[in-house]
Structure formats: C-alpha cells, structure tokens
Amino acid sequence: MFKMRNVCYNPNVMKPEALFSLMAHKLDERPLPRARLIGINGVDTAGKTRFAQDFAAFLRAQRRDVALVHGDDFHNPRAIRRQGDDPVRGYVEHAFNLPLQERELLAPIWRGETFDKTLALLDLDSDTPTAIRRYTVRRETIVLVEGVLLFRPPIDAYFDLRLFLSIPFDEVLRRAAARDVPHYGDDYLERYRFRYIPVQQWYLETYHPQERSDIVIDNADYADPRIIRQPLEDCAIIRPTAT
C-alpha cells in the first residue's frame, strides 16, 4: 500500500517556465549524492514527451546536466506485445521491457553509478532493435523518464520526484486523431477505444498514479498547464492567477 502525501489542491494556471522553475526548486530541496530520477507520467497523448523535452531545455539553459529517457523506446517486440487473451492485461504485462529499463538505467543510477552507454532498442515501425540510444549519466545529472504506466512495480520505487499530466479521455481521442490517424489511418482510433484507453483506466484504478505523484498538472491546454495538486509545503509558492 502506498501512503497518501500531504497535499493541497491549487488550481492555478501557470506558464510552463514558472512550472519548470517550481520543479527545479523541488529538485534543489532534495540534494542527493547521485543522479536524480524524475518520472513524468500520464495517459496516452497527455503531452509527456513534449513536457519532458521542454523541461530538459529549461534545465540545460540553467547549465544543468540532463538525460532524457523515453518509455516508448523500451517496448517489447510485436510478438511479445500480443501475448495473452485479455487485450488489457496483455498490454499491461507485455508491452514494455521494464526489466531492461531497470537493469540498464534505473538500478545503476539508484546505486550511484555513472555511465556512458549505448543501447539498441526497439524501433516500433520496423519491429527491429535498430533504435540506437545513448545515455550519459553523471552524479549531477537530472534524468527525466517519461512514459505511460510508469508508476507501478518494478520501476516506480526508483523515482525521486513524480509528476503526472492529466487530460480527459475525450481529449486523448482528439489528440490521437490529430497525431496518429494521419500516420496510421482512421482505424487506429479503434486501438485507443478498445485497448489503450481501457489499459489506462485499469492503470488509474489499480495504481492510483495521481495520488502517488508529487505534482499533478491539468495539461488539457499545452500552453496553459494548470497545477491541480502539489505538496502542502509548496502551496504558498504559487499564487492564484488574477482574473
């Protein structure tokens, strides 16, 4: 069982730079003798990749060392992903190679190791291990890990800071139509309706990632992220936006 955090609910609209400043402040409050691991989670199309990339750019502008880890790079091959009779549990249990991510990245970072390694990961379109990713981690590195289904065993315990991007499922479908249909065709939305969204509903009900998170953001509008949940000690930092 996880323990509920002391939190406040603070529906404040913030510019992304102000939000990034708040997160950097939280990191500075938690100095560690190793690289720090920040999990950026949310349902499909919530804006995790864009948020992580923008946050990485913000940190680098502050002359901080950053490494980006994309959960989608750790998919299993198609034959493994299709195992199981239940499409929801099959996806949850077989879609991602979490042991690989844990063994090669998360566990070594947690132990305080530093490394510069290259991994040959799965290219989803070709279903071959031809996506070459280089990971350089020093003791001062801030490692941003973004992806779906993050805050669950065996990898949840590694994160020093958890952030959840929240959007409604009708917005998921709208973004999927704009992002994925041009590339994969109209039928691709059926995957969202009958697999991806049920998977996320199961995940939300089973692991309660929003309750596990340090910060929860309403990201229905990319340009105006809204903090809807943050630790109690931070409530005085962010003031309501004047209307």
N, C-alpha and C positions, 0 to 999 in steps of 0.2 A: 504494500500500500504506500502511496506517496503521501507526503504531508502538505496540506494546504499552506501556501505562503500568506503572510500578512500583506494585503494588497489594498490599493484604493482603485476606484473606478473613476477615471478622469477623462471625460470625452472632449479632448482638446485637439483642434486642428493645428498641425504644425507643418512648416516647410521641412522638406527632407533634411536640409542642412542642420536644422535645430534638433531633429530627431537623432541624427548621427552624432551630434555633439553630446546629447544625453547618453547615448550608448558608449561613447568614448569615455565619458565621465564615469560610467559604471565600471568599465574596464580598469581605469586608473585607481578605483577604490579597491580593486582585488589584485594586488600585485602577487605574482607567482614566480617561482624560480624555473619556469619552463614556459614554452609557448602556450597561449591561451586558446581555447576552443569555443567558438560561438556557433550555436545551432540556429539556423534560420529555416523555420518550418511553416507549412500552410498547405491547404488543399491544392489540387491541380490548378494551374493558371493564376495563382494568388499573387504572382509577381516576385517570387523568391529569387530567381536568377537576376533579374534587373535590380532588385533591392541590394543583393549581395555585391553586385558589380559596382553600384553607385556608392555603397558604403566602403568598399575597398578603395575606390578612387578618392573618397574623402579622407580616409586614413593615410593613404600614400601622400596626399597633399600636405599632411601633417608630419611627413617624413617618418612614418611608421612602416615597419615591415609587415607585409600581408601575404597570405597564401589563400587561394580560393579552391574549395573542393565542391564539385557538383555531384549530387547524389545520382543523377541520371547516368553518369559515367560508370556507375557500378551495377548496372543492370546485368542480370544473367542472360545467356543466350536464349533465343526464342523457344527452343525445345524444352528448356527447363521452366521458363515462364509459363508455359501452357500445361504444366503438370497439375493434376488434381481435377476432381469432378466439380467442385464448387468454384465458380469463377472468382468470387470474392476472396475466400480463404486461399485459393491457389495463388492469386496475385500477392496477397499479403505475405505468404510463406515463401514464394519462389521468385518474385520479380527481381529482387535485389540480392547481390552477393555481399551481405553485411559482414560475414566473417573476413572477407578480403579487405574491406574498408577498415575493419577493426584491426586486423593483423598488420597491415602495411602502413596505416596512418595513425589511427586514433590511439591505440595502445602504446606505440612508441612515443608519441607526443606526451601522453599522460605520464609515462615513465621518465620524462625529461630528456629524451634522446633528441639529437639534432641529425638532420639527414638531407641529402640531395639525391633524389631517386627518380627514375622514370618508370612508369607503368604502362603496359599495353592493355587498354581497357576496351570494352565492347562499343563498337560503332553500331547504333541501333538500326540504321537504314540498311547496312550491308550484313548485319548479324555476324560480324567478324571482329576479332580483337585487334583492331587497327587504329583505335583512338589512342594516340600517344600523349600521355600527360606527365609533366614534370612537376615534382613537388619539392620545394626547398623550404625547410623549416629550421629556424634558429631559435634560441631561447627567448628572444624578444619578439618573435613572430606572432601576429594575430591571425589565427586560422579560422576562416569563415566557411562553414559547412552548410550548404543549402540543399533542400530536397524535400520530397514527400515522405511521410511515415518515419520521421527521424526520431521522435521522442518515444521510443519503445526499446525494449531489450533486443540485441545486446549492446546497442551503441548509446542509448540515452544517458547512461551514467557518466560518460566522458565529458559532457558539455559543462563549461564553466558559466555560460550565460545562454539562456534560451529566449528566442524571440519567435512569436507566432503571428503570421499575417492572415487576417481573417477576411473572407469575402463570401457572399451568399452563393448558393449553388446555381441560381439563375444567371448570376454574373459569370460563373465558371463556364456555362454553356455559351454565353455571349462571346467571351474571350476565345473559347475553343473554336467557335465558328469563324472568328476573325484570324486566328493564328494557325489552326491545324487544317481546317477544311480546304483552304487553297492549296495546301501541300499534299494532303492525303485523300481528299474527296468528301462529298457530303455524308457518306455512310459513316465517316469517322465519329460523328456526333453520337452514334449509337453506342460506341465504346464508352463514351462518357456516361450516357444514361443508364447503361446496364452493367458497367463494370467499374469505371473509375470513380463515379460518384458514390455507388454503394460501398466501394472499398473505403472511401474517405469517411462515410457515415459510420461504418464499422469501427474505423480507427478512432474517430472522435468519441464514440460511445465507450470504447474499450480502454483507451489510454488517456483520455482527457488531456490532450496536449496543451490546450489553452490554460488550464489550471496549473499545469507543470511549468508554464513559461514565466520568465521574469517580466517580460513586456509583451502585451498583445496589442496589435495595431489593426484597425479597420483600414484595409487597403483597397477598398472598392474604387477609390479615385487615386490613381498613381501620384498625381500632382499634389494632393492634399491628404496625406496619411493622417489618421486620427488615432491617438493613443486612447484605448478604451480600458486598459488595465496596466498597472505598473506597481512596483513595490511601494509599500506605505511610506518608507523613508524618502522617496523621491517626489511625493505629492506636492511638496512646496516648491519644487524646482520649476515645474511647468505651470504657468498661469493660464486661466481661461482666456480664449481669444475674444476680444471685444467685438460686439456686433452693432 
